[in-house]
Amino acid sequence: MQSRSRTRPFWLSAGSRSEVDAAVVGGGMTGVAIAYFLALLGYTVRVFEERGSFALGASGRNGGHLSPGPLEISGADHERAREVLRFEHQTVRQIQEFVDQEGIRCDLRFGGHVRLAGSEEEFEALKGSAQLLQEEGYPVELWGAEEVERKLKSYPGVFAGGLFNPAGAQWNPAAFTYALAERAEEAGAVFHFRTRVLRVEQAQSGFHVMTSAGVFPAKRVVYANNAWAGRLGVERITPVRGQALVTEPAPSMWDFGASTVPGAAAYWLQLPNGKIVLGGLRSLSPSKEVGEFNEEQLHPAVSAGLRSFLRHHFPALQDLQIEAEWTGIMGFSPDGNPLVGELQPGVWILGGYSGHGMPVILSAAEALAALIAGKEPQIPIPQAYRPDRF
């Protein structure tokens, strides 16, 4: 993509700026995290963010869940799923330790998370997952239809059962990103806002990052812009638009998060102030919102489905007012697993979370920073995340 300007002033050329060890594209949680860990290793880092602040993309537009998974795994995928499960549970523990040690205020609370089946067939699948998870030592619980009705305060018969994971958490991901960004800046990372990366060019030594603010030389580049990586030539990540809303304060309903299966259905939680955050239902769009980049547009069918969901499932939530509604663009990979690693010599990627990035990002960023520095990660990156698997 070409810059709007047809000419390039000499003063904005690569030679007028010092080369950094790493240029990071994206100022969401991913970009902030990789910048933080690289800076801790002594690397000079520039982070380029097209918008005016941190976490204005999916990091600040998601549903507020921090739940390790996957919870639905088959025998054929068991070995790979075990590795992913360990990694995601470790990420959640790492976040908890980091929040506690640094005194970060991000409303982190461990209420657990329940996946809900709408049919007996779906519940049978959850039972199979529960058995595998329990064999691995994860203390998940199966809830029958009556227990689900009692604990969720739902109408009879709307859910056939559920699989509860006590390791699930809820939080404010934007607040966590802001706090992490402060620590990244303290460690020496430099952030460039309202600076769009147009393309990355191979240079005689390293790369030239061509931006709307000029050319920046870097020894290596990290794509941390998730759904927008495709604009820079990464063909394995597809944008998918999600949608969510928040209600006025409601009566106390749940201290855990919840979602229905399959994954594109609905997910919700109640905040400490009583407000309910509900998202999902993109399956109500004919395109399932695949390929959508527009964050300013609400899909009317998805919006209608979200607005009617609570009153159709919970008798105590009949007349709640909607306070806000928004969208966010997720990045999906072909197999649902993220891409973490080296795309080509000197070009690295961390993205493609497929709507499940929160229990991945922090540990993946730390591990990727170690690999960039030629070190062995403390927590190995799962084989399922390798970019060369496609």
Residue pairs with C-beta under 8 A, 6 or more apart in sequence:
1 198
1 199
1 231
2 198
3 198
3 210
3 212
4 212
8 214
8 215
9 214
10 16
12 213
12 214
12 215
13 214
13 215
14 203
14 208
14 215
14 216
14 217
16 214
17 214
17 215
17 216
17 217
18 217
19 205
19 206
19 217
19 218
19 219
20 43
20 44
20 45
20 46
20 190
20 216
20 217
20 218
20 219
21 38
21 43
21 44
21 45
21 218
21 219
21 220
22 35
22 38
22 43
22 44
22 45
22 46
22 218
22 219
22 220
22 221
22 222
22 372
23 45
23 46
23 47
23 48
23 200
23 207
23 209
23 216
23 218
23 220
23 221
23 222
24 31
24 34
24 35
24 38
24 45
24 46
24 47
24 48
24 221
24 222
24 224
25 31
25 47
25 48
25 197
25 200
25 209
25 221
25 222
25 223
25 224
25 225
25 229
25 232
26 47
26 48
26 49
26 57
26 223
26 224
26 225
26 226
26 228
26 351
27 47
27 48
27 49
27 51
27 53
27 54
27 55
27 56
27 181
27 191
27 193
28 54
28 55
28 56
28 57
28 58
28 59
28 60
28 177
28 224
28 225
28 226
29 55
29 59
29 173
29 176
29 177
29 180
29 357
29 361
30 59
30 224
30 225
30 226
30 350
30 351
30 357
30 361
30 365
31 47
31 49
31 222
31 224
31 225
32 47
32 54
32 55
32 177
32 180
32 181
32 184
33 180
33 361
33 362
33 365
33 366
34 222
34 224
34 350
34 365
34 368
34 369
35 45
35 47
35 184
35 189
35 191
36 180
36 181
36 183
36 184
36 187
36 189
36 365
37 365
37 366
37 368
37 369
37 370
38 45
38 189
38 369
38 372
38 373
39 45
39 184
39 187
39 188
39 189
40 187
40 369
41 369
41 370
41 373
41 375
43 369
43 372
43 373
44 188
45 184
45 188
45 189
45 190
46 189
46 190
46 191
46 192
46 209
46 216
46 218
47 184
47 189
47 190
47 191
47 192
48 192
48 195
48 196
48 197
48 209
48 211
48 216
49 191
49 192
49 193
49 194
49 195
50 194
50 195
50 196
50 197
50 228
51 57
51 193
51 194
52 193
52 194
53 193
54 60
54 174
54 177
54 178
54 181
54 191
55 173
55 174
55 177
55 178
57 225
57 226
57 227
57 228
57 328
57 329
58 226
58 227
58 242
58 328
58 329
58 330
58 331
58 357
59 173
59 174
59 177
60 173
60 174
60 177
60 328
61 242
61 244
61 295
61 326
61 327
61 328
61 329
62 173
62 242
62 244
62 279
62 328
62 358
63 244
63 267
63 268
63 269
63 277
63 278
63 279
63 280
64 170
64 171
64 172
64 173
64 257
64 269
64 271
64 277
65 113
65 168
65 169
65 170
65 257
65 259
65 267
65 269
65 358
66 92
66 95
66 108
66 168
66 169
66 170
66 171
66 173
66 358
66 359
67 113
67 165
67 167
67 168
67 169
67 257
67 358
67 359
68 85
68 88
68 89
68 91
68 92
68 165
68 167
68 168
68 359
69 85
69 88
69 165
69 356
69 359
70 81
70 84
70 85
70 356
71 115
71 126
71 129
71 133
71 140
71 163
71 165
72 115
72 125
72 126
72 129
72 261
73 81
73 85
73 129
73 132
73 133
74 128
75 132
78 132
80 382
80 383
80 384
81 132
82 136
83 382
83 383
83 384
84 337
84 382
84 384
85 133
85 136
85 138
87 360
87 363
87 364
87 379
87 381
87 382
88 359
88 360
89 138
89 167
89 359
90 363
90 379
91 359
91 360
91 361
91 362
91 363
91 364
92 167
92 169
92 359
94 362
94 363
94 366
95 108
95 176
95 362
96 108
96 110
96 169
98 104
98 362
99 106
99 108
99 176
102 179
102 183
104 175
104 176
104 179
104 180
105 175
105 179
106 171
106 172
106 173
106 175
106 176
106 179
107 170
107 171
107 172
107 175
107 271
107 272
108 169
108 170
108 171
108 176
109 169
109 170
109 171
109 255
109 272
110 166
110 167
110 168
110 169
111 168
111 169
111 170
111 254
111 255
111 256
111 257
112 164
112 165
112 166
112 167
112 168
112 256
112 257
113 164
113 165
113 167
113 168
113 169
113 256
113 257
113 258
113 259
114 143
114 148
114 151
114 152
114 162
114 163
114 164
114 165
114 168
114 256
114 257
114 258
114 259
115 126
115 162
115 163
115 165
115 258
115 259
115 260
115 261
116 148
116 152
116 159
116 161
116 162
116 258
116 259
116 260
116 261
117 123
117 125
117 126
117 159
117 160
117 161
117 162
117 260
117 261
118 158
118 159
118 160
118 260
118 261
118 265
119 160
120 160
122 160
122 261
123 160
123 161
125 261
126 142
126 161
126 162
126 163
126 261
127 142
127 161
129 163
130 140
130 141
130 142
130 163
133 140
134 140
138 165
138 167
139 166
140 163
140 164
140 165
140 166
141 163
141 164
141 166
142 161
142 162
142 163
142 164
143 151
143 161
143 162
143 163
143 164
144 161
145 157
145 159
145 160
145 161
147 162
148 154
148 159
148 161
148 162
149 155
149 156
149 159
151 254
152 159
152 253
152 254
152 258
152 314
153 253
153 254
153 314
153 315
153 316
154 313
154 314
155 312
155 313
155 314
155 315
158 312
158 313
159 260
162 258
164 256
168 256
168 257
169 257
170 257
170 269
171 358
173 358
181 191
184 191
185 191
192 211
192 213
194 212
194 213
195 211
195 212
195 213
196 211
196 212
197 209
197 210
197 211
197 225
197 232
198 210
198 211
198 212
199 210
199 232
199 233
200 207
200 208
200 209
200 210
200 221
200 232
200 347
201 207
201 208
201 210
202 208
203 217
205 219
206 217
206 218
206 219
206 220
206 346
207 217
207 218
207 219
207 220
207 221
207 346
207 347
208 215
208 216
208 217
208 218
209 215
209 216
209 217
209 218
209 221
219 346
220 346
220 347
220 348
220 372
221 346
221 347
221 348
222 348
222 349
222 350
222 368
222 372
223 229
223 232
223 234
223 343
223 347
223 348
223 349
223 350
223 351
224 349
224 350
224 351
225 232
225 351
226 237
226 329
226 330
226 331
226 351
226 352
226 353
226 357
227 237
227 238
227 239
227 240
227 293
227 329
227 330
227 331
227 351
228 239
228 329
228 331
229 237
229 331
229 349
229 351
229 352
230 237
230 238
230 239
234 339
234 343
234 349
234 351
236 333
236 334
236 339
236 352
236 387
236 390
237 331
237 332
237 333
237 339
237 351
237 352
238 290
238 291
238 331
238 332
238 333
239 290
239 291
239 292
239 293
239 329
239 330
239 331
239 332
240 282
240 288
240 289
240 290
240 291
240 292
240 329
240 330
240 331
240 332
240 355
241 282
241 289
241 292
241 293
241 294
241 295
241 299
241 327
241 328
241 329
241 330
242 279
242 280
242 282
242 289
242 327
242 328
242 329
242 330
242 355
243 279
243 280
243 281
243 282
243 289
243 298
243 299
243 302
243 303
243 306
243 325
243 326
243 327
243 328
244 277
244 278
244 279
244 280
244 306
244 325
244 326
244 327
244 328
245 277
245 278
245 279
245 303
245 306
245 307
245 322
245 323
245 324
245 325
245 326
246 271
246 275
246 276
246 277
246 278
246 322
246 323
246 324
246 325
247 275
247 276
247 278
247 310
247 317
247 320
247 321
247 322
247 323
248 275
248 320
248 321
248 322
248 323
249 273
249 274
249 275
250 270
250 274
250 275
250 276
250 316
250 317
250 320
251 274
251 316
252 270
252 274
253 270
253 276
253 314
253 316
253 317
254 269
254 270
255 270
256 269
257 267
257 268
257 269
258 267
258 268
258 269
259 265
259 266
259 267
259 268
259 280
260 266
260 267
260 280
263 355
264 280
264 281
264 282
264 283
264 288
265 280
265 281
265 283
266 278
266 279
266 280
266 281
266 306
266 309
267 278
267 279
267 280
268 276
268 277
268 278
268 279
268 310
269 276
269 277
270 276
270 277
271 277
275 323
276 310
276 317
276 320
278 306
278 309
278 310
279 306
280 306
281 302
281 305
281 306
281 309
282 288
282 289
282 299
282 302
284 299
284 301
284 302
284 304
284 305
285 299
285 301
285 302
289 299
289 302
290 332
292 329
293 329
294 327
295 326
295 327
295 328
295 329
296 327
297 327
298 325
298 327
303 325
306 325
307 322
310 317
310 320
311 317
311 318
311 319
311 320
330 353
330 354
330 355
331 351
331 352
331 353
331 354
332 352
332 354
332 355
333 339
333 352
333 354
334 390
335 384
335 389
336 354
336 356
337 352
337 354
337 382
337 384
337 385
338 350
338 351
338 352
338 353
338 354
338 357
338 360
338 364
338 385
339 349
339 350
339 351
339 352
339 385
339 386
339 387
340 349
340 350
340 364
340 367
340 368
340 381
340 385
340 386
340 387
341 348
341 349
341 368
341 371
341 381
341 385
341 386
341 387
341 388
342 348
342 349
342 371
342 387
343 349
343 387
348 368
348 371
348 372
349 387
350 361
350 364
350 365
350 368
353 360
353 361
363 379
364 381
364 385
366 377
366 378
366 379
367 377
367 378
367 379
367 380
367 381
368 377
368 381
370 376
370 377
370 378
371 377
371 381
383 389
